[in-house]
Amino acid sequence: ISPDAKQVAYGWLNTKGISELRIAGIDGSGNRILLSDEKFISIRPAAWTVEAGQILASMVRSDHTTQIVFVSVSDGSVRPIKELGFQWPDPIKLSPDGRYAVYGLLQDHLHPERDIFLYSLEEKTESPLVVQPGDDLLLDWTPDGKSILYTSHQAGTTDAWILAMRQGK
């Protein structure tokens, strides 16, 4: 949902099997295709930037490699942010100030447990935030952007945790 709550972005598979990124008014009006590309088997929007000019999304290519991108709301142009190889970020959350993306990645391809990573959009660097045994599921940023909330499944229980953030650390 856009910052002004007037539009929604969503991934779509058209009748020809081509993955698309679309936007529409919250009331269903003004449906528009931002991006349609047969090189991608999936396009998943994650967040609108604060000024609503771009949509942070993950895109899976036909060779099953993934990248995080920004897609321009005005013209659908794509700006690559981060290559993830065969990893799928789940979920991706944009910090309230738009400077960081945080996402979960599988620990390895044989197990469903995730760890949580932070990517600085300005510095173009990735940092591990929560790397430990068990499944760590990112929930979201706090509204002030000073912490992230996540769940962790260890020793047979799932607990909620809050991790303080400062300057991307």
C-alpha positions as CSV (number, residue, x, y, z in Angstrom):
1,I,0.0,0.0,0.0
2,S,1.3,3.4,-1.0
3,P,2.3,5.9,1.8
4,D,-0.8,8.0,1.1
5,A,-3.0,4.8,1.2
6,K,-4.5,5.5,-2.2
7,Q,-2.8,2.8,-4.3
8,V,-1.6,-0.8,-3.9
9,A,1.2,-2.6,-5.8
10,Y,0.9,-6.3,-6.5
11,G,2.6,-9.0,-8.5
12,W,0.5,-10.6,-11.3
13,L,0.9,-13.5,-13.8
14,N,-0.8,-12.5,-17.0
15,T,-2.7,-14.9,-19.4
16,K,0.5,-15.5,-21.4
17,G,2.4,-16.6,-18.2
18,I,4.4,-13.4,-18.0
19,S,5.1,-11.9,-14.6
20,E,4.0,-8.3,-14.0
21,L,4.2,-5.6,-11.4
22,R,1.0,-3.7,-11.3
23,I,-0.5,-0.8,-9.3
24,A,-4.2,0.1,-8.8
25,G,-6.2,2.6,-6.8
26,I,-7.3,1.2,-3.4
27,D,-10.8,1.3,-4.8
28,G,-9.8,-0.9,-7.8
29,S,-9.6,1.9,-10.3
30,G,-6.7,3.0,-12.4
31,N,-5.1,-0.5,-12.8
32,R,-1.7,0.0,-14.5
33,I,1.1,-2.3,-15.5
34,L,4.4,-0.9,-14.3
35,L,6.6,-3.8,-15.4
36,S,6.0,-6.8,-17.6
37,D,9.0,-9.0,-18.4
38,E,9.2,-12.6,-19.6
39,K,12.7,-12.9,-18.1
40,F,11.2,-13.0,-14.7
41,I,9.0,-15.8,-13.3
42,S,8.0,-13.8,-10.2
43,I,7.9,-10.1,-9.2
44,R,7.0,-9.5,-5.6
45,P,6.5,-5.9,-4.3
46,A,7.7,-5.3,-0.8
47,A,7.4,-1.6,0.1
48,W,6.8,1.8,-1.4
49,T,9.4,4.5,-0.7
50,V,8.3,7.3,1.6
51,E,8.0,9.7,-1.2
52,A,6.1,7.0,-3.2
53,G,8.3,7.3,-6.2
54,Q,9.7,3.8,-6.2
55,I,8.6,0.3,-5.1
56,L,11.1,-2.1,-3.5
57,A,10.6,-5.5,-4.9
58,S,12.2,-8.9,-5.3
59,M,12.4,-10.5,-8.8
60,V,13.1,-14.1,-9.7
61,R,14.6,-14.7,-13.1
62,S,13.8,-17.7,-15.3
63,D,17.1,-19.3,-14.1
64,H,15.8,-19.0,-10.5
65,T,18.3,-16.4,-9.4
66,T,16.9,-13.5,-7.4
67,Q,17.6,-9.8,-7.2
68,I,16.2,-7.0,-5.1
69,V,15.3,-3.9,-7.1
70,F,13.6,-0.5,-7.1
71,V,10.9,0.0,-9.7
72,S,10.0,3.5,-10.7
73,V,6.2,4.2,-10.2
74,S,6.3,6.9,-13.0
75,D,7.9,4.8,-15.8
76,G,8.5,1.2,-14.6
77,S,12.3,1.5,-15.0
78,V,14.2,-1.0,-12.8
79,R,17.2,-0.1,-10.7
80,P,19.0,-3.2,-9.3
81,I,19.9,-3.1,-5.6
82,K,21.3,-6.5,-4.6
83,E,21.9,-9.9,-6.3
84,L,21.0,-12.8,-4.1
85,G,21.8,-15.8,-6.3
86,F,19.5,-18.7,-5.6
87,Q,18.2,-17.2,-2.3
88,W,14.7,-15.8,-1.9
89,P,14.3,-12.9,0.6
90,D,11.3,-13.5,2.8
91,P,10.1,-11.0,3.8
92,I,11.8,-7.7,2.8
93,K,11.0,-4.6,4.8
94,L,12.2,-1.1,4.1
95,S,13.2,1.1,7.0
96,P,10.9,4.0,7.7
97,D,13.7,6.5,6.6
98,G,14.2,4.4,3.4
99,R,18.0,3.9,4.0
100,Y,17.9,0.2,4.8
101,A,16.3,-3.0,3.6
102,V,16.1,-5.9,6.1
103,Y,15.2,-9.4,4.9
104,G,15.2,-13.1,5.9
105,L,17.3,-15.6,4.0
106,L,17.4,-19.4,4.4
107,Q,20.4,-20.7,6.3
108,D,21.0,-23.3,3.6
109,H,19.0,-24.8,0.7
110,L,18.3,-28.0,2.7
111,H,16.6,-26.5,5.7
112,P,13.7,-24.0,6.0
113,E,15.3,-22.0,8.9
114,R,16.0,-18.3,8.1
115,D,18.4,-15.7,9.4
116,I,18.0,-12.0,9.1
117,F,20.2,-9.5,7.2
118,L,20.3,-5.8,6.7
119,Y,21.3,-4.1,3.5
120,S,22.4,-0.4,3.5
121,L,21.0,1.2,0.3
122,E,23.5,4.0,0.6
123,E,26.7,2.0,1.3
124,K,25.6,-1.0,-0.7
125,T,26.7,-3.4,2.1
126,E,25.0,-6.4,3.7
127,S,25.3,-7.1,7.4
128,P,24.0,-10.1,9.4
129,L,21.6,-9.1,12.1
130,V,20.3,-12.4,13.5
131,V,22.4,-15.5,12.7
132,Q,21.8,-18.4,15.0
133,P,20.4,-21.9,15.1
134,G,16.6,-22.0,14.6
135,D,14.2,-20.2,12.4
136,D,14.3,-16.4,12.7
137,L,11.4,-14.6,11.0
138,L,11.4,-10.9,10.4
139,L,8.2,-9.2,11.3
140,D,8.8,-5.5,10.7
141,W,10.6,-2.3,11.7
142,T,9.2,-0.3,14.6
143,P,7.5,2.9,13.3
144,D,10.4,5.1,14.5
145,G,13.0,2.8,12.7
146,K,15.0,2.3,15.8
147,S,14.3,-1.5,16.1
148,I,13.2,-4.5,14.2
149,L,10.8,-7.1,15.6
150,Y,11.2,-10.8,14.8
151,T,10.3,-14.2,16.0
152,S,12.8,-16.9,16.7
153,H,12.0,-20.6,17.1
154,Q,14.6,-22.2,19.4
155,A,14.3,-25.1,21.8
156,G,10.8,-25.9,20.7
157,T,9.2,-22.5,21.4
158,T,8.6,-19.5,19.3
159,D,9.3,-16.1,21.0
160,A,9.1,-12.5,19.9
161,W,12.3,-10.4,20.1
162,I,13.1,-6.8,19.5
163,L,16.5,-5.8,18.2
164,A,17.6,-2.2,18.7
165,M,19.1,-0.6,15.5
166,R,21.4,2.4,15.3
167,Q,23.1,3.6,12.1
168,G,22.4,0.3,10.4
169,K,24.0,-1.7,13.2
